[in-house]
Amino acid sequence: MPGTRLELRSDCARCVGLCCVALPFARSSDFAFDKPAGAPCRHLAADLRCGIHASLRDRGMPGCTAYECFGAGQHVTQGTFRGRSWREDPELAREMFAAFPVMRHLHELLVYLTDALARPDAAAVHADLARARDEITALTDADPAQLADVDVAARRGQVGPLLERASRLVRAGRPGPGHRDADLVGARLRGADLRGADLRGAYLLGADLNGSDLRRADLLGADLRGADLRGADLSDALFVTPPQVASAHGDASTRLPRDLLPPAHW
């Protein structure tokens, strides 16, 4: 959008509580109650900020602390809808709530493409990655009706092979074990050498990764909920996202990629 800088990290101060309204969640270990899509969370305050942000985990809402919109919230609010709000103009609600999840998917793809483009070892595929990034960036500038027509699955299908090529190039110097889509729930991997491992889509729920070496490991889509990352080295792991990190257990000894901040609850 003209005058809107594309950002890939959430800024709730410039959003209108979209994740707290547009998205549904079900009562579980992540959420203390059910909420349907389009209904404001009971904890959403009048200023469209979370009323229990400082105590979400204590109040049974750890799922909220692990959520990240990758900047889609402020983009939809300030760009697509020019600063207007569903609360002030209820007629906008349907279009705004439909645009938000599409924008989040697009921003997530841009996060992965940005990661791959920053890898010198993936230079051979940089031109293709840059073209994909530019195409998706152009889609984020679409109006609400155009966003509704975006085929997110098709875009993921186009970007996926490019990320795969980038990953192989980055890991070529030291290819690690292959655990793609593997069931590693509760696995004992303390201190494991997982450098260059293919952990894409792996189920690592509750896995003991304390002190493990995950440098240059591909973690795209890996489920790290409850995993122990204390002392683990993810400093240049591929495709690590804030939701993955926030859903795991870590501390000051966990080494994260340079542009990834440790969660407040660690």
Salt bridges, closest charged atoms under 4 A:
GLU7 OE2 - ARG5 NH2 3.07
GLU7 OE1 - ARG14 NH2 2.31
ASP11 OD2 - ARG14 NE 2.96
GLU108 OE1 - ARG104 NH1 3.59
GLU108 OE1 - ARG156 NH2 2.76
ASP115 OD1 - ARG119 NE 2.75
ASP121 OD2 - ARG216 NH1 2.51
ASP128 OD1 - ARG131 NH2 2.18
ASP128 OD2 - ARG165 NH1 3.39
ASP134 OD1 - ARG133 NE 3.43
GLU135 OE1 - ARG155 NH1 3.32
GLU164 OE2 - ARG168 NE 2.99
GLU164 OE1 - ARG180 NH2 2.84
GLU164 OE1 - ARG200 NH1 3.51
ASP193 OD2 - ARG174 NH2 3.00
ASP193 OD2 - ARG195 NH2 2.81
ASP198 OD2 - ARG180 NE 2.94
ASP208 OD2 - ARG190 NE 3.00
ASP213 OD2 - ARG195 NE 3.66
ASP213 OD2 - ARG215 NH2 2.59
ASP218 OD2 - ARG200 NH2 2.73
ASP223 OD2 - ARG225 NH2 2.71
ASP228 OD2 - ARG230 NH2 2.71
ASP233 OD2 - ARG215 NE 3.61
ASP233 OD2 - ARG255 NH1 3.30
ASP236 OD2 - ARG216 NE 3.68
